[in-house]
């Protein structure tokens, strides 16, 4: 009897444990909210904060472990344009940066008075607006984490969308999305806040990758732009041979030069503007991690750079000053950290292929840093100078001090209810339903490196076209076409031509559009309407009430 009772007791315990485990399994496997946001970018955080302020339940589900996108991954020398059109939660972020650096304890590697006050086109520290436009990566990440904590936002990290079969759509609406680990998320409305537009694409929404021909949207600055040199990121005045033996086309082509046919000016192609990492470097003694020689370092990959130095051009790394003796390092010159032509597959690539592309970019970038400091072709004064610098020891501490996020300057771009083009950016066409504003130049980095008809190496695609005034961004840029999906908003991979996206893609604008997407979603739920049916005037009034700037 005792044995029988013991067996029965054990069976009951096992069944209870199974039931408990199954219940927990169900809790983990199926979660829902009013709005589910996929992605951990600055746009995602702004959307979530706005929705919480509108008393909506929201879940952020993201592949990232570290949130904030490029804003917290090295891009601390903000591309802002006209600061007067940055409002709402976007402005709040920069006000939080200002507050942080008002504290003397924030200046641990240099005194505040030594830093100066130079931002990009404006002062770095703006006492009038109580904003600061330059910051360290870890400071930005902490501010985003504070937004999450203060607003009690649930965020599920390291969750990767099942892009093949994880997005369920019925009657023109997304009903659920599933991650690779099997977790399912349900919501009334979904927001794709990724740079890549992964959820949008998996939901069957139309999009474009690459450059459209000028004829598609009657534009001037889209498509191939051979012979157009707006910056110094080209070989314009340097007649450098692309061949292994200079002048001998039979000797083979140097690495990182395309040999395919380049299109005619104004024609479209599958080219994507170059990516790089926005490094956080420092020369503060005690905080320097020296640039190391990569295991697979191949100096032959940088032969073009040798020839640039031989030709008298000095192509080094540059970048804007951010606090505490640090620099946000960006591409400078015809051969620099932009890995031209090596990212075309990235927007549509599988996760595994993207990892390969990221590794290629990291290896190239680390090798370039080592080359600058050690190759004898680099003038000695530059080699001496760069050896005083390194990665900042107190940044990206769990990632070898390397940025978490590559600079995805463009990937997929939705073809939505309204497509922004250079006509709207330049004020040639009116925007009737604005949800925010931009003002930065239409800035495209190089798209391809090719051999000119004269037999020299040349870059193509680097443009910078300044609008005469800040411009309005149309509501339709974040809305898929109604017949394609009726409960999805896209504030990052927005509906825009390649060249117009070159201006819209700035981080302050992504936060502006993220807030507007959250507002629209919240209003649609409040009014029991679909997102395409929300009255624009009501939306406009709410945006203005919450601090957004819609006209200038």
N, C-alpha and C positions, 0 to 999 in steps of 0.2 A: 504493500500500500504506500509506504514511504517513497519507494522508487517511482511508483505510478504518479503520485502527487508531484514529485520532483520533475518528472517528464512533462506533466501537464503545465506546471509552473514555467518551465523553460520554453514550452511552445507558446504560452501566452506572452512571455517577455519578447520572444523573437518576433511574434506577430505585431506586437506593439511597436517594436523598433522598426520593423518594415513599414508599418503604417506611418510612423513619425517621419521616417526617412522619405517615404513617398510624398508625404505632405510637404516636407521641406523641398523636395525635388520639384513639386508642382509650383511652389512659391518662387523658386529660382527660375524655373523654366518659362513661366508666363507672367509678365508684368504689364501693367497698363497705366496710362495717364491721359490727361486731356491732350497734351502735346508731347511727342517724343522727338528729340533733336538728335540727329546723328552727326557726330563730329565734335572735336574739342577746340576749335579755333576761337579767335576773339569774337567772331560773328555768333558762334554758338552761345557763348557766355552772355552776350548782350541780349540775344533772343530769350534766354532762360530768365534772366533778371527781369525783363519786361513782363514776361508771362506771370511770374510770381507776384509782381506788383499789381497785376490785374486779377489776382486771386485764382489763378489756374494751376492745376497740378502739372508738373513738367518733369521729364526725365532726360538727362543728357547721357547718351550712349556713344562711346568713342573708342577708336583704336588706340588713341594716345594714352600714355600714363601721365604725361606732363601737359597741362592745358595752356591755351593762349595762342597756339599757332606761332607764326613768325614774330608776333609782338613779344613773346617770351622766349624766343629761340634765336636771338641775335640781332634782330632789326630794332635797335634802340635809338637810332638816329632817324627820327620819324619823317617819312615822306608825307607832308601834310598839305602843301599848297597854301590856300588861304585859310587861316585859322578861324576866321569869323563864321565860316559855314559848318564848322564842326560843333555839333550840339548833342543834347541828350546824354545817353549812357556813354557814348564815345568820349564826350568832353569830360564826363565824370571820371573816366579812367585816367585821363591826363591830369585832372585835378588831384587824384589820389597820388599820382607820381609826385606832383608838386608838394603835397603835404609830407610825403616820405622824406624828401630831400631838404625840407625846412629843419629837420632834426639834425643837429650837429653830429650825432652818433652815426648818421648815414654816410658821413665822409670819413671812412676809415683808412683810405689809401692816399688821400690828398686833402688839403684844406679847401673849403668851398671857394675862397677868394682866388685860389690858384686855377680853378677849373675854367673860368671865363664864362661867357654867356652866348655861345654861338650854336644855333640850331640850323636846320636846313631851310634857308630863306626867311628865318625869323630868329628871335632870341630863343635860347634854349629854355630859360626860366622866365615865365611871363607873369610878373606881379599883378598886372591889370586883370588878366583873365584867371589868375590863380591856377595856371596850368604849367606843366613842364613837358617838353617835347623830346627830351633825351633821357635815357634811363638804362640801367643795367638789366640783363635778362632775368636774373633771379628776383629782382624787385617787381618786374612786370608779372612774373608768375605768381608771386605772393599776393599781389593786388587781385588777380583773377581768382585765386583761392579764397581770398577774403570775400569777394562777391558771392562765391559759392556758399561759403559758411554763413555769412550774414543773412542770406536769403533762403537758407535751408534747402538748397537745391540738391536733389539726388543725382549723383553722377556715377556711371558705371564705366570704368576704364578697362583698357585692354580687351575691348569687345570689337570683333571684326565681322563686318557684315558678310553674310553668305551671298555673294554677288551673283551666283549662278541660279540658285533656286530659293533664296531666303526672303524675297519680297513678294508678298501675296497681294494681288490686285483683283478687285471685283467691282463691276459696274462703274469703272472709271475712278475708283478710290483705292488707296492702299489700305488694306485691312490689318496687316501685321508685317513685321520685319523680323527675320531670324539671324542670329549670329552663328559663326562657325562652331561655337561651343554648344549650340542648340538652344540658347536662351531666345525666347520669343517676346517681342514688345508690340503692344497694341495701343492705338491712340485714335482720337478723332481727327487730328491733324499731325502731319509729320513735317519736319524741317530738315533739309539736307544742308548742313553748314560746313561740309568738307570743301577743301580746295579742289579736289578731283571730281566732285559731282558723282560719287559712286552710287548713292541711293537713287538719285535722279535717273541715272542710266539704267539701273536694275529695275526701276519701275516702268521702263519703256518710254520715257519722255525723250523727245528728239533733242539732239545737241550737235555741236560742231567741234571738231578738233583741227587745229591748223589755221592758216590764213585764208580768208575768203578773197576772191577776186574783187577788185574795186567795182566791177560792174554789178555785183550781187546787190549791194545796198547803195549804189551811186556814190561811192566814197572816193577820196583822193589819196589817203595814206595807208590803205590796206594792201595786202598782197606783197609781191616781191618789190624791193626798192633798191635796185642796183645803182651804185654811184651817188647815193644820198648819204651824206656824212654830217650828222647833227652833233656828234660828240667826238671824242678822241679815241673811240674804241674800234679803230679800223687801221688798215695799212695804207691809207690814202697816198701819203707822200713817200712811202717806202716801196721800192721795187724789189721785192724779195722773192727769190725763186722757191717754188713749192716742191722741188725735186730733191732727192737724196744727194745726188751730185748736182750742184747748182747749174742750171741751164740745160741739163741733159734729161729730157723727158723719158728716155728709155731706162733711166736708173731707178725709177719708182718714185712714188709720192710720199712725202713726209707724213708722219702720223697726224691725225686730227684735221685732215683736209679732205673734203668731199670731192669725189671725182665724177659724180653724176651730172646730168644736164641741169643747169639753172634756168628757171622760167623767165619769161619776159616780164618787164616791169608792169605791175598792176595785176599780174596773174596770181591765182590762188595756189596753195600747195599744202602739204601736210606738216610743214615746219612749225615748231613750237619755240618760242623765245627761250634763251638759255637759262638754265638753273645754276645756282651755286649755293654754298653755305655762307651765311652771314656770321663770320667768326667774331668772337669776343676776345680781343687780344689786349695785352697790357705790357708795360715796361716798369711796373711798380715792383721794386726789389722785395722779394719775399712772397710775391703772388704770381710768379712766372713759372709756367710749365713749358720748357723748351720745345721748339718744333723738332720732332724726331724723324729720322729716316725711316720711311715705310719699308716693310719686309720685301715688297715686290717693286721697289724703286727702280725705274728705268729712265735714265737721263735722256735717252733718245726721244722720249715723248715730248721733250721740251726743246728740241732742236730749233723750232721756229723762234722761240724766245732768245736763243743764242744769236740768231741772225738779226733779230730786232736790236739787241744790244750792240752788235757789230755795226749796224746801220746808224747808230748814234741815238736811238730812241730808248728811253729809260722807262720800261713798263714794270712797275712795282705794285705792291698792294697799297691801297689807301683806305680812307674811311673817316667817318665822322667821330668827333670826340664825344664820349659819354662819360659820366662821372667816375671818379676814382682811378684816374690814369688808364682808362680803357678806351678802346676804339671798336666801333661797329665797322668791320672790314668788308668792303664790297669790291666788285670787279673794277679794274682800272686799266685802260689801254687795250691794244689789239689782241694780246694774249695774256690772259689773267685767270681769275678764279671761275669765270663763266666757262662751263664745259660745253662749248658750242656744238650743236648737232647731235649730242649724245643722249637726248631726252625724248626723242620723237615718240618712242613706244610707251613712255611712262603713263600718260593719261588713261590708256585702255589696258595696260598690262595687268597680268595676274599679280597677286601679292608676292609670289616667288620671283617673278620677273622684275618687279619693282625693287625688291631687295638687291638684285644683281645690278640694277641701274644705280641705286644709291651707293653701293660699294664701289662701282666705277667712278662715281663723282667724288667719293671720299678719298679713294686712292690717288686720283688725279690731283685733288686739292692738296693733300698732304705732301705728295711728291713735289708739287710746285713750291710749297713753302720751304722744303728742304733744298730744292734747286736754287732758290733765291739766296739762301744763306751759305751755299757751299760750292756751287759751280764756278769755275774760274772765268767763265764768260761774263759773269755778273761783275760789274766794277767793284773794286775792293771796298770803297766807301759804303756801298749799298749792302754788301755782305756783312760788314762790320756793324752797320746800323740795324739790320734785321735780327742779328744775333742778340740784340738787347731786348728783343720782344719775344713773347710767347703767348700761349693760351692762358687765360685767367684761371688760376687755381680754384677760385671760389665760385666759378660758374660751371653748370652742367656737371656737377660733381659725381654723378652716378653714370656718366656717359663718356668718361675719359676726357672731360672738359670740351667736348665737341658738341655743337648744337644738336638738339633733338630733331629738328625739323629742317629738311632741305627747303630752299626757297622755290616753291612751285609758283612761278610767275604767271603761268596759265596752264590749264589742262583742258578738260571738257568745258564748253560754254553752252548753256541751254539755249534752245531756240524757242522762246516763250511767247507770251501775249504781245510783247513789244521788244524789239531788238534795238539796243542803243548802238549808234554808229558815230563816226566822226562828225556827221552833220549836227547831231545834238550837242556833242562836246564843244564844237566850234561856234555854236549859236546860229547855225544856218536853218535848223528846224526846231520848232517849239516842242516843249514837253508839257502836256496838258494835265497829267496826274502825277506830280512829283511826290516822292516819299523820302527824299534826302537830297543832298548836294555833294558834288565833287569839285575839285579845282586844280588838281595836279596835272602836269603835262601828260599827253599821251606818250607814254614811255615804253618803248619796246627794246629789249636787249637784242643782241645779234641772234639771228635764226640759223645762219649757215656760214661756213667758211669754204670758199671755192677757188678755183683757178680761173683768172680772168682771161679774156680772149688775147690779151697781150702776153700771157704766160706767167703772170705773177699771182701770188696769194692775196686774197682779199676777203673781208668779212661783209656780211649783208644783213640788213634787218634792224640795225640799231637806229632808233628814231626818238626824237623828243620835240613834240609840237605843243606849244603853249596855247591854251584857250585864252581869249581876250578877257574873259570874266568867268567866275564860278558858274557851273551849269547844273541843271536839275536832272535827277535820275527818275525815270518813269516807273510807276507801280508795276507795269507789265514785265519789267526786267526780272522780278523775283517770282512771277507766276507762270507755271507751265500753261500751254494752251489748254483751254477748258475741256476740250474733247479728249485730251491725253491723260490728264490727272487733275482731280478736283479737290484734293486735300493735301497737296505738297507745296511747300515754299522753299525757294532756293536763293539765299542771300549772299553766297560766295561765288559759285560757278554760274554767275548770272547770265541773262540773255543779252549778249553783246557781241559785236564784231571783235576781231582780234585787236585792232588798233584802238578802238574805244575802251576795251578792257584794260589796255595799257595805262589808262588813267584811273578807271574805277577800282582797280585791284589793290589800292592802297589800304593799309590796315585801319586807319580812322574811318574810311568809307565802309569797310566790311562791318564794323561795329554799328555804324549808322543803319545800314541795311538789315543787320541782324535785329536791331531794336524794332525797326518798321515791320519786319516779318513777324516778330512776336506780337506786336500790336494788332496786326491784321488777324492773326490766328486767334487771339483773345477776343476780339470783337466778333468774329464769326461764331465762336462758341457762345458768347453772351447772347447773341441775337438769333441763335439757332439757324444760321445761314451758311451757305457755302462760301469759301474764300473769294471766289470770283464775283459774288453777288453783294458783298458788303458795299454800302454806299460810300463813294469816295469822299464826299464832303464831310461825312461823319468821321472817316478815317483821318482826313487832313486835320480836323479840329483836335482829335485826340493826339496826333503826333505833335502838333504845335503846343498843346497843353503840357506834354511831357518833355518839352525842350528841344525838339527837333527843329532844324533850320530848313525851310522849304523854298525860300526866295532870297535874293540878294540885291 
